[in-house]
Amino acid sequence: MQNGTQTLRECLAIQLEVSFVGLYEGQPSFGDIDQWMRAHGYLPHTFVDVKRWSISPVVRNNNFRIPFNQLLEADAVYIKDPLALERYSDVQLKRQVLFADLFFDSPDLAVYCLRELTARGVLNQTALQHYFALLNEPRINTAD
Protein backbone atom coordinates (compact mmCIF):
# COMPACT_ATOMS: atom_id res chain seq x y z
CA MET A 1 0.00 0.00 0.00
CA GLN A 2 2.89 2.32 0.65
CA ASN A 3 3.63 2.39 -3.08
CA GLY A 4 0.06 3.40 -3.91
CA THR A 5 -0.35 6.56 -1.84
CA GLN A 6 -1.04 8.70 -4.91
CA THR A 7 -3.90 6.44 -6.00
CA LEU A 8 -5.11 6.18 -2.42
CA ARG A 9 -5.79 9.93 -2.26
CA GLU A 10 -8.69 9.52 -4.70
CA CYS A 11 -10.20 6.44 -3.05
CA LEU A 12 -13.33 6.79 -0.94
CA ALA A 13 -13.37 3.23 0.35
CA ILE A 14 -10.92 0.38 0.47
CA GLN A 15 -11.60 -3.27 1.26
CA LEU A 16 -8.53 -5.20 2.31
CA GLU A 17 -7.58 -8.34 4.13
CA VAL A 18 -6.17 -7.81 7.61
CA SER A 19 -4.58 -10.36 9.91
CA PHE A 20 -5.07 -10.48 13.63
CA VAL A 21 -2.57 -13.32 14.01
CA GLY A 22 0.66 -13.25 12.05
CA LEU A 23 0.88 -16.29 9.80
CA TYR A 24 3.90 -15.17 7.77
CA GLU A 25 7.20 -13.59 8.68
CA GLY A 26 7.09 -9.82 8.20
CA GLN A 27 3.32 -9.79 7.67
CA PRO A 28 1.78 -6.50 8.87
CA SER A 29 -0.75 -6.91 11.65
CA PHE A 30 -4.21 -5.40 11.80
CA GLY A 31 -2.77 -2.77 14.15
CA ASP A 32 -0.05 -1.84 11.64
CA ILE A 33 -2.56 -1.52 8.81
CA ASP A 34 -5.05 0.37 10.97
CA GLN A 35 -2.42 2.94 12.01
CA TRP A 36 -1.30 3.39 8.40
CA MET A 37 -4.85 3.81 7.11
CA ARG A 38 -5.71 6.33 9.84
CA ALA A 39 -2.54 8.28 9.10
CA HIS A 40 -3.78 8.57 5.50
CA GLY A 41 -7.26 9.82 6.43
CA TYR A 42 -9.28 6.59 6.56
CA LEU A 43 -11.31 5.09 9.38
CA PRO A 44 -12.49 1.49 9.76
CA HIS A 45 -16.13 1.19 8.75
CA THR A 46 -17.05 -2.49 8.82
CA PHE A 47 -15.78 -6.04 8.57
CA VAL A 48 -17.24 -7.79 5.55
CA ASP A 49 -16.00 -11.23 6.49
CA VAL A 50 -14.32 -12.41 9.68
CA LYS A 51 -12.39 -15.67 9.79
CA ARG A 52 -12.11 -17.28 13.20
CA TRP A 53 -10.09 -20.25 14.30
CA SER A 54 -10.02 -22.50 17.33
CA ILE A 55 -6.95 -22.46 19.54
CA SER A 56 -5.33 -25.89 19.45
CA PRO A 57 -5.93 -28.51 20.80
CA VAL A 58 -9.62 -27.66 21.25
CA VAL A 59 -11.82 -28.76 18.35
CA ARG A 60 -15.56 -28.18 18.01
CA ASN A 61 -17.67 -31.23 17.07
CA ASN A 62 -14.55 -33.11 15.93
CA ASN A 63 -14.19 -30.67 13.04
CA PHE A 64 -11.30 -28.21 13.18
CA ARG A 65 -13.00 -26.15 10.45
CA ILE A 66 -15.83 -25.13 12.82
CA PRO A 67 -14.11 -22.42 14.84
CA PHE A 68 -14.61 -20.95 18.24
CA ASN A 69 -13.65 -17.29 18.74
CA GLN A 70 -9.96 -16.70 18.02
CA LEU A 71 -9.82 -13.99 15.35
CA LEU A 72 -7.55 -14.97 12.48
CA GLU A 73 -8.19 -12.54 9.63
CA ALA A 74 -10.93 -10.39 8.14
CA ASP A 75 -11.87 -8.30 5.15
CA ALA A 76 -11.97 -4.78 6.55
CA VAL A 77 -13.59 -1.81 4.85
CA TYR A 78 -12.01 1.57 5.47
CA ILE A 79 -13.66 4.78 4.33
CA LYS A 80 -12.39 8.30 3.93
CA ASP A 81 -12.97 10.00 7.27
CA PRO A 82 -16.76 10.55 7.51
CA LEU A 83 -16.23 13.12 10.26
CA ALA A 84 -14.57 15.39 7.69
CA LEU A 85 -17.27 15.62 5.01
CA GLU A 86 -16.14 19.14 4.19
CA ARG A 87 -13.18 17.49 2.42
CA TYR A 88 -15.52 15.49 0.18
CA SER A 89 -16.57 16.91 -3.16
CA ASP A 90 -20.24 16.62 -4.14
CA VAL A 91 -19.35 13.82 -6.56
CA GLN A 92 -17.42 11.95 -3.86
CA LEU A 93 -20.39 12.21 -1.51
CA LYS A 94 -22.72 10.80 -4.18
CA ARG A 95 -20.32 7.93 -4.80
CA GLN A 96 -20.03 7.23 -1.08
CA VAL A 97 -23.84 6.99 -0.90
CA LEU A 98 -23.77 4.35 -3.64
CA PHE A 99 -20.90 2.40 -2.05
CA ALA A 100 -22.60 2.49 1.35
CA ASP A 101 -25.91 1.26 0.02
CA LEU A 102 -24.87 -1.18 -2.70
CA PHE A 103 -21.68 -2.73 -1.35
CA PHE A 104 -21.44 -2.23 2.42
CA ASP A 105 -25.09 -2.57 3.49
CA SER A 106 -24.61 0.66 5.46
CA PRO A 107 -27.75 2.77 5.20
CA ASP A 108 -26.51 4.84 8.15
CA LEU A 109 -23.51 6.02 6.12
CA ALA A 110 -25.69 6.56 3.05
CA VAL A 111 -28.14 8.75 5.00
CA TYR A 112 -25.27 10.63 6.63
CA CYS A 113 -23.88 11.53 3.18
CA LEU A 114 -27.34 12.24 1.74
CA ARG A 115 -27.98 14.71 4.57
CA GLU A 116 -24.75 16.50 3.70
CA LEU A 117 -25.73 16.66 0.03
CA THR A 118 -29.09 18.09 1.09
CA ALA A 119 -27.42 20.66 3.36
CA ARG A 120 -25.21 21.72 0.45
CA GLY A 121 -28.25 22.16 -1.77
CA VAL A 122 -27.09 19.47 -4.19
CA LEU A 123 -30.18 17.35 -3.47
CA ASN A 124 -33.56 18.42 -2.22
CA GLN A 125 -35.18 17.04 0.92
CA THR A 126 -37.28 14.55 -1.05
CA ALA A 127 -34.11 12.57 -1.84
CA LEU A 128 -33.90 11.55 1.81
CA GLN A 129 -37.60 10.72 1.92
CA HIS A 130 -37.26 8.54 -1.18
CA TYR A 131 -34.25 6.76 0.28
CA PHE A 132 -36.08 6.03 3.55
CA ALA A 133 -39.00 4.67 1.52
CA LEU A 134 -36.61 2.37 -0.35
CA LEU A 135 -35.16 1.11 2.92
CA ASN A 136 -38.60 -0.09 3.95
CA GLU A 137 -39.06 -2.14 0.78
CA PRO A 138 -37.89 -5.76 0.78
CA ARG A 139 -34.53 -6.24 -0.93
CA ILE A 140 -34.20 -8.59 -3.85
CA ASN A 141 -31.53 -11.21 -3.23
CA THR A 142 -29.65 -11.60 -6.50
CA ALA A 143 -27.09 -14.03 -5.06
CA ASP A 144 -29.39 -17.02 -5.57
Backbone hydrogen bonds, N-H to C=O, Kabsch-Sander energy under -0.5 kcal/mol:
donor,donor_aa,acceptor,acceptor_aa,energy
4,G,1,M,-1.8
5,T,2,Q,-0.7
8,L,4,G,-2.5
9,R,5,T,-1.2
10,E,7,T,-1.4
11,C,7,T,-0.6
11,C,8,L,-1.1
14,I,78,Y,-2.6
16,L,14,I,-0.5
16,L,76,A,-2.5
18,V,74,A,-3.1
20,F,72,L,-2.5
21,V,72,L,-1.4
27,Q,24,Y,-1.7
30,F,19,S,-1.9
33,I,29,S,-2.4
34,D,30,F,-3.2
35,Q,31,G,-2.4
36,W,32,D,-2.1
37,M,33,I,-2.9
38,R,34,D,-2.5
39,A,35,Q,-2.2
40,H,36,W,-0.9
40,H,37,M,-0.7
41,G,38,R,-1.8
42,Y,37,M,-2.3
43,L,79,I,-2.7
45,H,77,V,-3.5
46,T,77,V,-1.3
48,V,46,T,-0.6
48,V,75,D,-2.7
49,D,75,D,-0.8
51,K,73,E,-3.6
52,R,50,V,-0.6
53,W,70,Q,-2.7
56,S,54,S,-0.6
58,V,55,I,-1.6
60,R,63,N,-0.6
60,R,66,I,-0.6
61,N,59,V,-0.5
63,N,60,R,-2.2
66,I,63,N,-1.9
70,Q,53,W,-1.1
72,L,51,K,-2.8
73,E,51,K,-1.4
74,A,18,V,-2.3
75,D,49,D,-2.5
76,A,16,L,-3.0
76,A,74,A,-0.7
77,V,46,T,-3.2
78,Y,14,I,-2.9
78,Y,76,A,-0.6
79,I,43,L,-2.6
80,K,12,L,-2.7
81,D,41,G,-2.7
84,A,81,D,-1.5
85,L,82,P,-0.5
87,R,84,A,-2.1
88,Y,85,L,-1.5
93,L,89,S,-2.2
94,K,90,D,-2.2
95,R,91,V,-2.4
96,Q,92,Q,-2.5
97,V,93,L,-2.0
98,L,94,K,-1.8
99,F,95,R,-2.9
100,A,96,Q,-2.7
101,D,97,V,-2.3
102,L,98,L,-3.1
103,F,99,F,-2.1
104,F,99,F,-1.8
106,S,100,A,-2.9
110,A,106,S,-2.1
111,V,107,P,-2.8
112,Y,108,D,-2.1
113,C,109,L,-2.3
114,L,110,A,-2.6
115,R,111,V,-2.8
116,E,112,Y,-1.3
117,L,113,C,-2.3
118,T,114,L,-2.3
119,A,115,R,-2.6
120,R,116,E,-2.0
121,G,118,T,-1.2
122,V,117,L,-2.1
123,L,117,L,-1.3
127,A,124,N,-2.0
128,L,124,N,-0.5
128,L,125,Q,-0.6
129,Q,125,Q,-1.4
130,H,126,T,-2.8
131,Y,127,A,-2.2
132,F,128,L,-2.7
133,A,129,Q,-2.0
134,L,130,H,-2.2
135,L,131,Y,-2.1
136,N,132,F,-1.0
137,E,134,L,-1.3
141,N,139,R,-0.6
142,T,140,I,-0.9
